[in-house]
Amino acid sequence: MACEATAYARAGLIGNPSDGYFGKTISFTIRNFAAKVSLYEHPEVEIIPSMRDRSTYASMRDLVQDVQVYGYYGAIRLVKATIRKFSDYCDAEGIGLANKNFLIRYRTTIPRHVGMAGSSALVTATLRCLMEYYEVEIPKEIQPNVILSVEAELGISAGLQDRVIQVYEDCVFMDFDEAFMKEHGHGRYEELDPELLPNLYIAYRTGLAEGSEVFHNNIRERWHNGDPVVVDAMKEFASYAQQVRDLLLAGKGSEIGPLLDKNFDLRRSLYRLSDDNIDLVERARSVGASAKFAGSGGAIVGTYENEAMFQRLIEAYQDSDTAVLKPQITRG
């Protein structure tokens, strides 16, 4: 028996980073990039290393360059942790698993270090393979919780937004209301018709990048301490998501650009951002496009009016290591 599963990159359209603070967000999948996992029946449980897990190099310089791009830890730890958490979930739910082993391999085209949720995509695809192979049905609204627990196990700081959109796909409005979450164990997830979205672009650094908020920020600590600046900001981010959702459903998708700009401006007032990430946004705005982070930095998402503006966007980044593309959101 063989199983194969795919999970896609994603962009946070609006509301992030409030998903980790009982806020609201809208996200969509970027099918231009994907993580794919294959699983085959096998005498033992075996994980096949990929390029990100290699231990043989042509030279010391080759090793150094590999570490700069992929870090010291590859993706095998993500696959291992997913297998463990899947087993834990089944044990907790009293689900007996068939006595059969497997070989698992993965590959991914999702750019690294640019906030497109490559790690959670790999976990999502692995979980899907395990569910199919062992014929286990995990409720759709619970799957993001399992995926998040995998990354928490590895010390990866994250919220539910990425996992929700990679499970549901296409475009989703998410409400992480605290009272609802505590009662139901998950947020309210509303699938939106991607046809309601305006013209969207993605721009991301093709050179080595890093999320802009890894260091020099203590937002979570301030939020836990009830800092009104941070608490009010998270409520404001959530209100942007609600407004965009309402505009989309009213057929006014062309009017959401200013809210995306507000989302970035508020984020910039709270976080210490790198010059490269600010430059990404300002180049887009210089041609009239809206712009905000698609994740934690390294990639941005925004709206543009027409094909002429999209071409100006491409030109704005010609002297930088930046790719500009139109996201493929649905299977169409």
C-alpha positions in Angstrom: 0.0 0.0 0.0 1.2 3.5 -0.9 -0.1 6.9 0.2 0.9 10.4 -1.0 -0.2 13.8 0.4 0.5 17.4 -0.4 0.3 20.6 1.7 0.8 24.0 0.3 2.6 27.2 1.3 0.3 29.9 2.7 0.0 33.7 3.0 -1.6 35.5 5.9 -3.8 38.0 4.1 -4.9 40.1 7.1 -5.1 40.0 10.9 -1.7 38.3 11.6 -0.1 38.1 14.1 -3.3 38.1 16.2 -4.0 34.4 15.7 -1.7 33.7 18.7 -3.6 36.2 20.8 -7.3 35.1 20.4 -7.7 37.3 17.4 -9.0 36.9 13.9 -7.2 36.3 10.6 -7.7 35.5 6.9 -5.3 33.3 5.0 -5.0 31.6 1.6 -3.0 28.8 0.1 -0.2 29.4 -2.4 -0.3 26.3 -4.6 2.9 27.5 -6.4 4.9 25.9 -3.7 4.2 22.6 -1.8 5.5 19.9 0.6 4.8 16.4 -0.6 5.1 13.2 1.5 5.0 9.6 0.3 4.5 6.6 2.5 4.9 2.9 1.6 4.4 -0.3 3.5 7.7 -1.5 4.7 9.1 -4.1 7.2 10.4 -1.4 9.5 9.6 2.3 10.2 12.1 4.2 8.1 12.4 7.9 7.3 14.4 8.6 4.1 16.6 11.8 4.4 16.2 14.5 1.8 18.6 17.2 0.8 17.8 19.1 3.9 19.0 16.2 6.0 22.2 15.3 4.2 25.4 14.6 6.1 27.8 14.4 3.1 29.3 17.5 1.5 31.7 18.2 -1.4 33.7 20.6 0.8 33.7 22.6 4.0 32.4 25.6 2.2 29.5 23.4 0.9 28.7 22.4 4.4 28.8 26.0 5.6 26.5 27.1 2.8 24.1 24.3 3.6 23.9 25.3 7.3 23.3 28.9 6.3 20.3 27.9 4.2 18.8 25.0 6.2 20.3 25.4 9.7 21.8 22.6 11.7 18.6 20.6 11.9 16.8 19.2 8.8 13.2 18.1 8.5 13.5 14.5 9.8 12.7 15.9 13.3 9.4 17.2 12.0 8.4 13.9 10.5 9.5 12.0 13.7 7.5 14.4 15.9 4.4 14.1 13.6 4.5 10.3 13.9 4.8 10.5 17.6 1.9 13.0 18.0 -0.3 11.0 15.7 0.4 7.9 17.9 -0.3 10.0 21.0 -3.6 11.2 19.5 -4.7 7.7 18.7 -3.8 6.4 22.1 -5.7 9.3 23.8 -8.8 8.6 21.6 -8.6 4.8 22.1 -7.9 4.2 18.4 -6.1 0.9 17.8 -3.6 1.1 14.9 -3.0 -1.8 12.5 0.2 -3.7 13.1 2.1 -2.5 10.0 5.2 -0.4 9.4 6.2 2.0 6.7 8.9 3.9 4.8 8.3 7.6 4.5 10.0 10.2 2.3 9.4 13.9 1.6 10.3 16.7 -0.7 9.4 20.4 -0.7 9.6 23.4 -3.0 8.5 26.0 -0.3 11.1 28.7 0.1 12.9 28.7 3.4 13.2 31.5 5.9 10.5 33.7 4.3 7.4 33.0 6.4 5.5 30.8 4.0 4.9 28.0 6.6 7.1 25.4 5.1 7.5 23.4 8.4 3.8 23.2 9.1 3.2 22.2 5.5 5.5 19.2 5.9 3.8 18.2 9.2 0.3 18.6 7.5 1.3 16.4 4.6 2.8 13.7 6.9 -0.3 13.7 9.1 -2.5 13.2 6.0 -0.4 10.2 4.9 -0.6 8.6 8.4 -4.3 9.1 8.5 -4.8 7.5 5.2 -2.4 4.6 5.8 -3.9 3.7 9.1 -7.5 4.6 8.1 -7.9 7.1 11.0 -10.3 10.0 10.7 -9.2 13.1 12.8 -11.9 15.8 12.7 -10.9 18.5 10.3 -11.2 21.2 13.0 -9.0 19.2 15.3 -6.2 18.5 12.8 -4.6 22.0 13.2 -4.3 21.4 16.9 -2.4 18.2 16.3 -0.1 19.9 13.8 0.5 22.7 16.2 1.3 20.3 19.0 4.0 18.8 16.8 5.8 22.1 16.4 5.3 22.9 20.1 7.0 19.6 20.9 10.1 20.9 19.0 10.1 24.3 20.6 8.8 26.1 17.4 6.7 29.1 18.4 3.6 29.3 16.3 -0.1 30.0 16.2 -3.0 28.1 14.7 -3.5 30.2 11.5 -1.0 28.4 9.3 -2.2 25.0 10.3 -5.9 25.9 9.7 -5.3 27.1 6.2 -3.1 24.2 5.3 -5.8 21.8 6.5 -8.8 23.6 5.0 -7.0 25.1 1.9 -8.1 27.9 -0.5 -9.2 30.8 1.7 -10.4 30.8 5.3 -11.6 33.4 7.8 -10.6 32.4 11.3 -11.9 33.6 14.6 -9.9 32.5 17.6 -12.3 33.9 20.2 -11.0 32.8 23.6 -14.3 31.7 25.1 -15.2 29.7 22.0 -11.7 28.1 21.9 -11.9 27.0 25.6 -15.4 25.5 25.1 -14.8 23.7 21.8 -11.1 23.2 21.6 -10.8 25.0 18.3 -11.7 28.3 16.6 -14.5 29.3 14.2 -13.3 28.6 10.7 -15.3 30.0 7.8 -14.3 29.0 4.3 -14.5 31.9 1.8 -14.9 31.8 -1.9 -11.4 32.7 -3.4 -13.3 34.3 -6.3 -14.1 37.1 -3.9 -10.5 38.1 -3.6 -9.0 41.0 -5.6 -5.8 40.9 -7.6 -3.1 39.6 -5.2 0.6 39.3 -5.5 3.4 37.7 -3.4 6.9 39.0 -3.3 9.7 37.2 -1.4 13.4 37.3 -0.9 15.2 34.6 -2.9 18.5 35.1 -1.0 19.0 34.0 2.6 16.3 35.6 4.7 15.0 35.3 8.3 11.8 36.2 10.0 12.0 39.7 11.2 10.6 39.1 14.7 12.8 36.3 15.9 14.9 38.5 18.0 14.5 41.8 19.9 10.8 41.5 20.6 8.9 40.7 23.8 5.4 41.1 22.5 4.1 37.8 24.1 5.5 38.7 27.5 3.9 42.2 27.3 0.6 40.7 26.2 0.6 38.2 29.1 1.3 41.2 31.4 -1.7 43.0 30.1 0.3 45.8 28.4 -2.6 47.9 26.9 -0.6 48.9 23.9 -0.1 45.2 22.9 -3.6 44.1 24.0 -5.3 46.9 22.0 -3.1 46.2 19.0 -4.1 42.6 18.8 -7.7 43.6 19.0 -7.0 46.1 16.1 -5.4 43.4 14.0 -8.5 41.2 14.5 -10.8 44.1 13.5 -8.9 44.4 10.2 -9.6 40.8 9.5 -13.3 41.2 10.3 -13.6 44.2 8.1 -11.9 42.4 5.1 -14.1 39.4 5.6 -17.2 41.7 5.5 -15.9 43.6 2.4 -15.2 40.3 0.5 -18.7 38.9 1.2 -20.2 42.3 0.1 -18.4 42.0 -3.2 -16.0 44.9 -2.4 -12.7 43.0 -2.5 -11.1 45.9 -4.4 -11.4 48.0 -1.3 -9.3 45.9 1.1 -5.9 47.3 0.2 -5.8 50.2 2.7 -6.6 47.6 5.5 -3.6 45.5 4.5 -1.4 48.7 4.7 -2.8 49.5 8.2 -2.0 45.9 9.3 1.7 46.4 8.3 1.9 49.9 9.8 0.5 48.7 13.1 2.9 45.8 13.1 5.8 48.1 12.4 4.8 50.3 15.4 5.0 47.2 17.7 7.9 45.1 16.4 11.5 45.8 15.6 11.7 45.0 11.9 14.7 44.5 9.7 15.6 47.0 7.0 15.3 44.4 4.3 11.7 43.6 5.3 10.8 47.3 5.4 12.3 47.7 2.0 10.2 44.8 0.6 7.0 46.7 1.7 8.1 50.2 0.6 9.1 49.1 -2.9 5.6 47.7 -3.4 3.9 50.8 -2.1 6.1 53.0 -4.3 4.1 51.7 -7.4 0.7 52.1 -5.7 0.3 48.5 -4.5 -0.7 47.6 -0.9 1.7 45.5 1.1 2.0 43.6 4.4 3.9 40.6 5.7 2.6 37.2 4.5 4.1 35.7 7.6 6.8 36.7 10.0 9.0 38.5 7.3 10.9 37.7 4.1 7.7 37.6 2.1 4.9 40.1 1.6 1.3 40.0 0.2 -0.7 42.8 -1.3 -3.2 44.0 -3.8 -2.6 45.6 -7.2 -5.0 47.3 -9.5 -4.2 45.9 -13.0 -1.6 44.2 -15.2 0.3 47.5 -15.7 0.7 47.9 -11.9 1.8 44.3 -11.6 4.5 44.9 -14.2 5.7 47.9 -12.3 5.9 45.7 -9.2 8.2 43.4 -11.0 10.4 46.3 -12.1 10.5 47.7 -8.6 12.4 44.6 -7.4 14.6 44.1 -10.4 17.8 45.2 -8.6 17.1 43.0 -5.6 17.1 39.3 -4.9 13.3 39.2 -4.9 10.7 37.1 -6.8 7.2 38.5 -7.6 4.4 36.1 -8.5 0.6 35.8 -8.7 -0.5 33.1 -6.2 -2.4 30.1 -7.4 -4.9 29.8 -4.6 -7.3 27.0 -5.9 -6.9 23.8 -7.8 -8.2 25.5 -11.0 
